[in-house]
């Protein structure tokens, strides 16, 4: 009986993420599969995703008048 796959699940690692359609996000999420409990990697991934999401926000400025 092959239990190699069980070792990965028992280690508490998240499943490998599927493609999101955004190459930058996919690259960052791919690092999670190799994190193996390394808190520094999780923190770096979190910061990277925050930066990617922040870049999607419109720049601050006056809102258009919708009268």
PDB file of N, CA, C and O in Angstrom, chain B, residues numbered from 101:
ATOM      1  N   UNK B 101       0.851  -1.189   0.000  1.00  0.00           N
ATOM      2  CA  UNK B 101       0.000   0.000   0.000  1.00  0.00           C
ATOM      3  C   UNK B 101       0.885   1.236   0.000  1.00  0.00           C
ATOM      4  O   UNK B 101       1.790   1.344   0.827  1.00  0.00           O
ATOM      5  N   UNK B 102       0.639   2.173  -0.915  1.00  0.00           N
ATOM      6  CA  UNK B 102       1.444   3.384  -1.040  1.00  0.00           C
ATOM      7  C   UNK B 102       0.887   4.455  -0.110  1.00  0.00           C
ATOM      8  O   UNK B 102      -0.258   4.880  -0.260  1.00  0.00           O
ATOM      9  N   UNK B 103       1.694   4.887   0.845  1.00  0.00           N
ATOM     10  CA  UNK B 103       1.238   5.905   1.795  1.00  0.00           C
ATOM     11  C   UNK B 103       2.009   7.206   1.642  1.00  0.00           C
ATOM     12  O   UNK B 103       1.894   8.094   2.487  1.00  0.00           O
ATOM     13  N   UNK B 104       2.792   7.333   0.577  1.00  0.00           N
ATOM     14  CA  UNK B 104       3.578   8.548   0.397  1.00  0.00           C
ATOM     15  C   UNK B 104       2.691   9.784   0.335  1.00  0.00           C
ATOM     16  O   UNK B 104       3.033  10.809   0.924  1.00  0.00           O
ATOM     17  N   UNK B 105       1.576   9.718  -0.353  1.00  0.00           N
ATOM     18  CA  UNK B 105       0.644  10.837  -0.424  1.00  0.00           C
ATOM     19  C   UNK B 105       0.055  11.180   0.928  1.00  0.00           C
ATOM     20  O   UNK B 105      -0.236  12.344   1.203  1.00  0.00           O
ATOM     21  N   UNK B 106      -0.127  10.166   1.787  1.00  0.00           N
ATOM     22  CA  UNK B 106      -0.656  10.405   3.130  1.00  0.00           C
ATOM     23  C   UNK B 106       0.313  11.237   3.957  1.00  0.00           C
ATOM     24  O   UNK B 106      -0.116  12.042   4.785  1.00  0.00           O
ATOM     25  N   UNK B 107       1.613  11.055   3.745  1.00  0.00           N
ATOM     26  CA  UNK B 107       2.606  11.823   4.495  1.00  0.00           C
ATOM     27  C   UNK B 107       2.448  13.316   4.241  1.00  0.00           C
ATOM     28  O   UNK B 107       2.573  14.120   5.164  1.00  0.00           O
ATOM     29  N   UNK B 108       2.177  13.686   3.008  1.00  0.00           N
ATOM     30  CA  UNK B 108       1.991  15.094   2.666  1.00  0.00           C
ATOM     31  C   UNK B 108       0.743  15.635   3.345  1.00  0.00           C
ATOM     32  O   UNK B 108       0.778  16.721   3.924  1.00  0.00           O
ATOM     33  N   UNK B 109      -0.351  14.899   3.284  1.00  0.00           N
ATOM     34  CA  UNK B 109      -1.587  15.354   3.932  1.00  0.00           C
ATOM     35  C   UNK B 109      -1.412  15.431   5.443  1.00  0.00           C
ATOM     36  O   UNK B 109      -1.909  16.360   6.079  1.00  0.00           O
ATOM     37  N   UNK B 110      -0.710  14.463   6.022  1.00  0.00           N
ATOM     38  CA  UNK B 110      -0.501  14.451   7.463  1.00  0.00           C
ATOM     39  C   UNK B 110       0.393  15.596   7.931  1.00  0.00           C
ATOM     40  O   UNK B 110       0.326  15.992   9.094  1.00  0.00           O
ATOM     41  N   UNK B 111       1.228  16.132   7.043  1.00  0.00           N
ATOM     42  CA  UNK B 111       2.130  17.221   7.403  1.00  0.00           C
ATOM     43  C   UNK B 111       1.374  18.542   7.545  1.00  0.00           C
ATOM     44  O   UNK B 111       1.954  19.537   7.978  1.00  0.00           O
ATOM     45  N   UNK B 112       0.096  18.566   7.188  1.00  0.00           N
ATOM     46  CA  UNK B 112      -0.698  19.778   7.318  1.00  0.00           C
ATOM     47  C   UNK B 112      -0.447  20.783   6.214  1.00  0.00           C
ATOM     48  O   UNK B 112      -0.810  21.951   6.354  1.00  0.00           O
ATOM     49  N   UNK B 113       0.164  20.358   5.120  1.00  0.00           N
ATOM     50  CA  UNK B 113       0.416  21.268   4.019  1.00  0.00           C
ATOM     51  C   UNK B 113      -0.861  21.479   3.222  1.00  0.00           C
ATOM     52  O   UNK B 113      -1.652  20.553   3.046  1.00  0.00           O
ATOM     53  N   UNK B 114      -1.060  22.704   2.740  1.00  0.00           N
ATOM     54  CA  UNK B 114      -2.249  22.959   1.928  1.00  0.00           C
ATOM     55  C   UNK B 114      -2.103  22.278   0.572  1.00  0.00           C
ATOM     56  O   UNK B 114      -0.983  22.027   0.125  1.00  0.00           O
ATOM     57  N   UNK B 115      -3.206  21.979  -0.079  1.00  0.00           N
ATOM     58  CA  UNK B 115      -3.103  21.408  -1.417  1.00  0.00           C
ATOM     59  C   UNK B 115      -2.495  22.442  -2.356  1.00  0.00           C
ATOM     60  O   UNK B 115      -2.622  23.645  -2.126  1.00  0.00           O
ATOM     61  N   UNK B 116      -1.843  21.982  -3.400  1.00  0.00           N
ATOM     62  CA  UNK B 116      -1.256  22.910  -4.363  1.00  0.00           C
ATOM     63  C   UNK B 116      -2.378  23.705  -5.031  1.00  0.00           C
ATOM     64  O   UNK B 116      -3.349  23.122  -5.513  1.00  0.00           O
ATOM     65  N   UNK B 117      -2.249  25.030  -5.059  1.00  0.00           N
ATOM     66  CA  UNK B 117      -3.323  25.843  -5.627  1.00  0.00           C
ATOM     67  C   UNK B 117      -3.429  25.659  -7.128  1.00  0.00           C
ATOM     68  O   UNK B 117      -2.437  25.384  -7.803  1.00  0.00           O
ATOM     69  N   UNK B 118      -4.621  25.809  -7.639  1.00  0.00           N
ATOM     70  CA  UNK B 118      -4.843  25.757  -9.073  1.00  0.00           C
ATOM     71  C   UNK B 118      -4.524  27.110  -9.690  1.00  0.00           C
ATOM     72  O   UNK B 118      -4.270  28.081  -8.979  1.00  0.00           O
ATOM     73  N   UNK B 119      -4.540  27.168 -10.991  1.00  0.00           N
ATOM     74  CA  UNK B 119      -4.249  28.414 -11.702  1.00  0.00           C
ATOM     75  C   UNK B 119      -5.360  29.429 -11.447  1.00  0.00           C
ATOM     76  O   UNK B 119      -6.545  29.093 -11.443  1.00  0.00           O
ATOM     77  N   UNK B 120      -4.944  30.682 -11.235  1.00  0.00           N
ATOM     78  CA  UNK B 120      -5.903  31.757 -10.995  1.00  0.00           C
ATOM     79  C   UNK B 120      -6.197  32.549 -12.256  1.00  0.00           C
ATOM     80  O   UNK B 120      -7.184  33.283 -12.323  1.00  0.00           O
ATOM     81  N   UNK B 121      -5.333  32.398 -13.260  1.00  0.00           N
ATOM     82  CA  UNK B 121      -5.481  33.194 -14.475  1.00  0.00           C
ATOM     83  C   UNK B 121      -4.610  34.440 -14.433  1.00  0.00           C
ATOM     84  O   UNK B 121      -4.536  35.173 -15.419  1.00  0.00           O
ATOM     85  N   UNK B 122      -3.949  34.694 -13.307  1.00  0.00           N
ATOM     86  CA  UNK B 122      -3.032  35.826 -13.170  1.00  0.00           C
ATOM     87  C   UNK B 122      -1.655  35.231 -12.912  1.00  0.00           C
ATOM     88  O   UNK B 122      -1.425  34.616 -11.871  1.00  0.00           O
ATOM     89  N   UNK B 123      -0.737  35.416 -13.863  1.00  0.00           N
ATOM     90  CA  UNK B 123       0.581  34.780 -13.774  1.00  0.00           C
ATOM     91  C   UNK B 123       1.341  35.213 -12.526  1.00  0.00           C
ATOM     92  O   UNK B 123       2.041  34.400 -11.922  1.00  0.00           O
ATOM     93  N   UNK B 124       1.218  36.482 -12.128  1.00  0.00           N
ATOM     94  CA  UNK B 124       1.931  36.966 -10.949  1.00  0.00           C
ATOM     95  C   UNK B 124       1.400  36.297  -9.682  1.00  0.00           C
ATOM     96  O   UNK B 124       2.177  35.889  -8.819  1.00  0.00           O
ATOM     97  N   UNK B 125       0.077  36.185  -9.573  1.00  0.00           N
ATOM     98  CA  UNK B 125      -0.532  35.526  -8.413  1.00  0.00           C
ATOM     99  C   UNK B 125      -0.190  34.041  -8.414  1.00  0.00           C
ATOM    100  O   UNK B 125       0.126  33.476  -7.367  1.00  0.00           O
ATOM    101  N   UNK B 126      -0.251  33.413  -9.570  1.00  0.00           N
ATOM    102  CA  UNK B 126       0.075  31.980  -9.658  1.00  0.00           C
ATOM    103  C   UNK B 126       1.506  31.710  -9.199  1.00  0.00           C
ATOM    104  O   UNK B 126       1.755  30.720  -8.511  1.00  0.00           O
ATOM    105  N   UNK B 127       2.445  32.575  -9.569  1.00  0.00           N
ATOM    106  CA  UNK B 127       3.837  32.390  -9.173  1.00  0.00           C
ATOM    107  C   UNK B 127       3.987  32.502  -7.658  1.00  0.00           C
ATOM    108  O   UNK B 127       4.704  31.714  -7.041  1.00  0.00           O
ATOM    109  N   UNK B 128       3.309  33.483  -7.062  1.00  0.00           N
ATOM    110  CA  UNK B 128       3.394  33.668  -5.610  1.00  0.00           C
ATOM    111  C   UNK B 128       2.741  32.493  -4.891  1.00  0.00           C
ATOM    112  O   UNK B 128       3.300  31.972  -3.926  1.00  0.00           O
ATOM    113  N   UNK B 129       1.564  32.068  -5.352  1.00  0.00           N
ATOM    114  CA  UNK B 129       0.881  30.951  -4.703  1.00  0.00           C
ATOM    115  C   UNK B 129       1.659  29.646  -4.856  1.00  0.00           C
ATOM    116  O   UNK B 129       1.599  28.779  -3.984  1.00  0.00           O
ATOM    117  N   UNK B 130       2.379  29.507  -5.947  1.00  0.00           N
ATOM    118  CA  UNK B 130       3.195  28.310  -6.147  1.00  0.00           C
ATOM    119  C   UNK B 130       4.253  28.152  -5.068  1.00  0.00           C
ATOM    120  O   UNK B 130       4.683  27.037  -4.771  1.00  0.00           O
ATOM    121  N   UNK B 131       4.672  29.266  -4.480  1.00  0.00           N
ATOM    122  CA  UNK B 131       5.658  29.199  -3.398  1.00  0.00           C
ATOM    123  C   UNK B 131       5.076  28.518  -2.160  1.00  0.00           C
ATOM    124  O   UNK B 131       5.822  27.934  -1.373  1.00  0.00           O
ATOM    125  N   UNK B 132       3.765  28.584  -1.978  1.00  0.00           N
ATOM    126  CA  UNK B 132       3.157  27.949  -0.804  1.00  0.00           C
ATOM    127  C   UNK B 132       3.391  26.442  -0.787  1.00  0.00           C
ATOM    128  O   UNK B 132       3.569  25.847   0.276  1.00  0.00           O
ATOM    129  N   UNK B 133       3.388  25.834  -1.958  1.00  0.00           N
ATOM    130  CA  UNK B 133       3.588  24.388  -2.034  1.00  0.00           C
ATOM    131  C   UNK B 133       4.977  23.995  -1.543  1.00  0.00           C
ATOM    132  O   UNK B 133       5.192  22.864  -1.105  1.00  0.00           O
ATOM    133  N   UNK B 134       5.917  24.937  -1.620  1.00  0.00           N
ATOM    134  CA  UNK B 134       7.284  24.642  -1.195  1.00  0.00           C
ATOM    135  C   UNK B 134       7.595  25.230   0.179  1.00  0.00           C
ATOM    136  O   UNK B 134       8.729  25.118   0.644  1.00  0.00           O
ATOM    137  N   UNK B 135       6.629  25.846   0.832  1.00  0.00           N
ATOM    138  CA  UNK B 135       6.868  26.532   2.096  1.00  0.00           C
ATOM    139  C   UNK B 135       7.185  25.561   3.227  1.00  0.00           C
ATOM    140  O   UNK B 135       8.030  25.855   4.073  1.00  0.00           O
ATOM    141  N   UNK B 136       6.521  24.415   3.253  1.00  0.00           N
ATOM    142  CA  UNK B 136       6.752  23.369   4.263  1.00  0.00           C
ATOM    143  C   UNK B 136       6.832  23.928   5.683  1.00  0.00           C
ATOM    144  O   UNK B 136       7.735  23.573   6.441  1.00  0.00           O
ATOM    145  N   UNK B 137       5.902  24.790   6.038  1.00  0.00           N
ATOM    146  CA  UNK B 137       5.835  25.306   7.396  1.00  0.00           C
ATOM    147  C   UNK B 137       6.794  26.445   7.686  1.00  0.00           C
ATOM    148  O   UNK B 137       6.877  26.891   8.830  1.00  0.00           O
ATOM    149  N   UNK B 138       7.513  26.924   6.698  1.00  0.00           N
ATOM    150  CA  UNK B 138       8.463  28.015   6.887  1.00  0.00           C
ATOM    151  C   UNK B 138       7.687  29.329   7.016  1.00  0.00           C
ATOM    152  O   UNK B 138       7.146  29.836   6.033  1.00  0.00           O
ATOM    153  N   UNK B 139       7.638  29.866   8.221  1.00  0.00           N
ATOM    154  CA  UNK B 139       6.850  31.067   8.496  1.00  0.00           C
ATOM    155  C   UNK B 139       7.323  32.237   7.640  1.00  0.00           C
ATOM    156  O   UNK B 139       6.504  33.045   7.201  1.00  0.00           O
ATOM    157  N   UNK B 140       8.595  32.342   7.400  1.00  0.00           N
ATOM    158  CA  UNK B 140       9.117  33.430   6.579  1.00  0.00           C
ATOM    159  C   UNK B 140       8.551  33.408   5.173  1.00  0.00           C
ATOM    160  O   UNK B 140       8.262  34.458   4.601  1.00  0.00           O
ATOM    161  N   UNK B 141       8.391  32.215   4.610  1.00  0.00           N
ATOM    162  CA  UNK B 141       7.824  32.100   3.264  1.00  0.00           C
ATOM    163  C   UNK B 141       6.350  32.507   3.289  1.00  0.00           C
ATOM    164  O   UNK B 141       5.888  33.219   2.398  1.00  0.00           O
ATOM    165  N   UNK B 142       5.607  32.053   4.315  1.00  0.00           N
ATOM    166  CA  UNK B 142       4.198  32.434   4.409  1.00  0.00           C
ATOM    167  C   UNK B 142       4.059  33.951   4.506  1.00  0.00           C
ATOM    168  O   UNK B 142       3.187  34.538   3.865  1.00  0.00           O
ATOM    169  N   UNK B 143       4.920  34.590   5.309  1.00  0.00           N
ATOM    170  CA  UNK B 143       4.853  36.042   5.459  1.00  0.00           C
ATOM    171  C   UNK B 143       5.185  36.741   4.145  1.00  0.00           C
ATOM    172  O   UNK B 143       4.539  37.725   3.784  1.00  0.00           O
ATOM    173  N   UNK B 144       6.188  36.237   3.429  1.00  0.00           N
ATOM    174  CA  UNK B 144       6.559  36.826   2.146  1.00  0.00           C
ATOM    175  C   UNK B 144       5.433  36.685   1.127  1.00  0.00           C
ATOM    176  O   UNK B 144       5.139  37.623   0.385  1.00  0.00           O
ATOM    177  N   UNK B 145       4.807  35.514   1.092  1.00  0.00           N
ATOM    178  CA  UNK B 145       3.678  35.297   0.176  1.00  0.00           C
ATOM    179  C   UNK B 145       2.537  36.250   0.526  1.00  0.00           C
ATOM    180  O   UNK B 145       1.918  36.831  -0.365  1.00  0.00           O
ATOM    181  N   UNK B 146       2.258  36.409   1.810  1.00  0.00           N
ATOM    182  CA  UNK B 146       1.194  37.308   2.249  1.00  0.00           C
ATOM    183  C   UNK B 146       1.484  38.733   1.795  1.00  0.00           C
ATOM    184  O   UNK B 146       0.606  39.398   1.244  1.00  0.00           O
ATOM    185  N   UNK B 147       2.695  39.202   2.019  1.00  0.00           N
ATOM    186  CA  UNK B 147       3.058  40.559   1.605  1.00  0.00           C
ATOM    187  C   UNK B 147       2.978  40.707   0.090  1.00  0.00           C
ATOM    188  O   UNK B 147       2.506  41.728  -0.409  1.00  0.00           O
ATOM    189  N   UNK B 148       3.434  39.703  -0.641  1.00  0.00           N
ATOM    190  CA  UNK B 148       3.385  39.758  -2.103  1.00  0.00           C
ATOM    191  C   UNK B 148       1.958  39.858  -2.602  1.00  0.00           C
ATOM    192  O   UNK B 148       1.663  40.656  -3.492  1.00  0.00           O
ATOM    193  N   UNK B 149       1.065  39.051  -2.033  1.00  0.00           N
ATOM    194  CA  UNK B 149      -0.338  39.092  -2.451  1.00  0.00           C
ATOM    195  C   UNK B 149      -0.987  40.425  -2.093  1.00  0.00           C
ATOM    196  O   UNK B 149      -1.795  40.949  -2.860  1.00  0.00           O
ATOM    197  N   UNK B 150      -0.640  40.974  -0.935  1.00  0.00           N
ATOM    198  CA  UNK B 150      -1.164  42.299  -0.557  1.00  0.00           C
ATOM    199  C   UNK B 150      -0.730  43.351  -1.567  1.00  0.00           C
ATOM    200  O   UNK B 150      -1.522  44.210  -1.954  1.00  0.00           O
ATOM    201  N   UNK B 151       0.521  43.285  -1.992  1.00  0.00           N
ATOM    202  CA  UNK B 151       1.025  44.239  -2.979  1.00  0.00           C
ATOM    203  C   UNK B 151       0.329  44.106  -4.320  1.00  0.00           C
ATOM    204  O   UNK B 151      -0.004  45.104  -4.959  1.00  0.00           O
ATOM    205  N   UNK B 152       0.113  42.868  -4.743  1.00  0.00           N
ATOM    206  CA  UNK B 152      -0.581  42.625  -6.017  1.00  0.00           C
ATOM    207  C   UNK B 152      -2.004  43.177  -5.941  1.00  0.00           C
ATOM    208  O   UNK B 152      -2.468  43.839  -6.869  1.00  0.00           O
ATOM    209  N   UNK B 153      -2.691  42.904  -4.839  1.00  0.00           N
ATOM    210  CA  UNK B 153      -4.067  43.394  -4.686  1.00  0.00           C
ATOM    211  C   UNK B 153      -4.110  44.920  -4.593  1.00  0.00           C
ATOM    212  O   UNK B 153      -5.006  45.549  -5.154  1.00  0.00           O
ATOM    213  N   UNK B 154      -3.151  45.512  -3.893  1.00  0.00           N
ATOM    214  CA  UNK B 154      -3.119  46.973  -3.764  1.00  0.00           C
ATOM    215  C   UNK B 154      -2.912  47.628  -5.126  1.00  0.00           C
ATOM    216  O   UNK B 154      -3.456  48.702  -5.381  1.00  0.00           O
ATOM    217  N   UNK B 155      -2.143  47.005  -5.990  1.00  0.00           N
ATOM    218  CA  UNK B 155      -1.903  47.549  -7.320  1.00  0.00           C
ATOM    219  C   UNK B 155      -3.167  47.535  -8.174  1.00  0.00           C
ATOM    220  O   UNK B 155      -3.259  48.272  -9.156  1.00  0.00           O
ATOM    221  N   UNK B 156      -4.130  46.711  -7.810  1.00  0.00           N
ATOM    222  CA  UNK B 156      -5.389  46.645  -8.560  1.00  0.00           C
ATOM    223  C   UNK B 156      -6.352  47.760  -8.177  1.00  0.00           C
ATOM    224  O   UNK B 156      -7.279  48.063  -8.927  1.00  0.00           O
ATOM    225  N   UNK B 157      -6.137  48.379  -7.002  1.00  0.00           N
ATOM    226  CA  UNK B 157      -7.016  49.457  -6.551  1.00  0.00           C
ATOM    227  C   UNK B 157      -6.801  50.695  -7.403  1.00  0.00           C
ATOM    228  O   UNK B 157      -5.679  50.981  -7.821  1.00  0.00           O
ATOM    229  N   UNK B 158      -7.880  51.433  -7.661  1.00  0.00           N
ATOM    230  CA  UNK B 158      -7.709  52.686  -8.406  1.00  0.00           C
ATOM    231  C   UNK B 158      -6.925  53.679  -7.548  1.00  0.00           C
ATOM    232  O   UNK B 158      -7.014  53.650  -6.321  1.00  0.00           O
ATOM    233  N   UNK B 159      -6.158  54.556  -8.198  1.00  0.00           N
ATOM    234  CA  UNK B 159      -5.394  55.534  -7.419  1.00  0.00           C
ATOM    235  C   UNK B 159      -6.336  56.489  -6.685  1.00  0.00           C
ATOM    236  O   UNK B 159      -7.433  56.777  -7.163  1.00  0.00           O
ATOM    237  N   UNK B 160      -5.904  56.973  -5.529  1.00  0.00           N
ATOM    238  CA  UNK B 160      -6.758  57.915  -4.800  1.00  0.00           C
ATOM    239  C   UNK B 160      -6.881  59.222  -5.580  1.00  0.00           C
ATOM    240  O   UNK B 160      -5.961  59.638  -6.285  1.00  0.00           O
ATOM    241  N   UNK B 161      -7.992  59.826  -5.439  1.00  0.00           N
ATOM    242  CA  UNK B 161      -8.221  61.104  -6.127  1.00  0.00           C
ATOM    243  C   UNK B 161      -9.684  61.465  -6.041  1.00  0.00           C
ATOM    244  O   UNK B 161     -10.476  60.762  -5.415  1.00  0.00           O
ATOM    245  N   UNK B 162     -10.031  62.553  -6.665  1.00  0.00           N
ATOM    246  CA  UNK B 162     -11.436  62.978  -6.604  1.00  0.00           C
ATOM    247  C   UNK B 162     -12.346  61.967  -7.296  1.00  0.00           C
ATOM    248  O   UNK B 162     -11.978  61.376  -8.311  1.00  0.00           O
ATOM    249  N   UNK B 163     -13.510  61.781  -6.747  1.00  0.00           N
ATOM    250  CA  UNK B 163     -14.481  60.886  -7.360  1.00  0.00           C
ATOM    251  C   UNK B 163     -15.272  61.666  -8.396  1.00  0.00           C
ATOM    252  O   UNK B 163     -15.528  62.856  -8.217  1.00  0.00           O
ATOM    253  N   UNK B 164     -15.657  61.008  -9.473  1.00  0.00           N
ATOM    254  CA  UNK B 164     -16.425  61.716 -10.513  1.00  0.00           C
ATOM    255  C   UNK B 164     -17.775  62.169  -9.971  1.00  0.00           C
ATOM    256  O   UNK B 164     -18.392  61.489  -9.151  1.00  0.00           O
ATOM    257  N   UNK B 165     -18.218  63.319 -10.439  1.00  0.00           N
ATOM    258  CA  UNK B 165     -19.523  63.849 -10.056  1.00  0.00           C
ATOM    259  C   UNK B 165     -20.583  63.140 -10.873  1.00  0.00           C
ATOM    260  O   UNK B 165     -20.571  63.204 -12.102  1.00  0.00           O
ATOM    261  N   UNK B 166     -21.492  62.472 -10.203  1.00  0.00           N
ATOM    262  CA  UNK B 166     -22.537  61.677 -10.890  1.00  0.00           C
ATOM    263  C   UNK B 166     -23.900  62.344 -10.748  1.00  0.00           C
ATOM    264  O   UNK B 166     -24.880  61.664 -10.445  1.00  0.00           O
ATOM    265  N   UNK B 167     -23.985  63.623 -10.953  1.00  0.00           N
ATOM    266  CA  UNK B 167     -25.254  64.348 -10.835  1.00  0.00           C
ATOM    267  C   UNK B 167     -26.083  64.223 -12.063  1.00  0.00           C
ATOM    268  O   UNK B 167     -27.182  64.775 -12.125  1.00  0.00           O
TER     269      UNK B 167
END
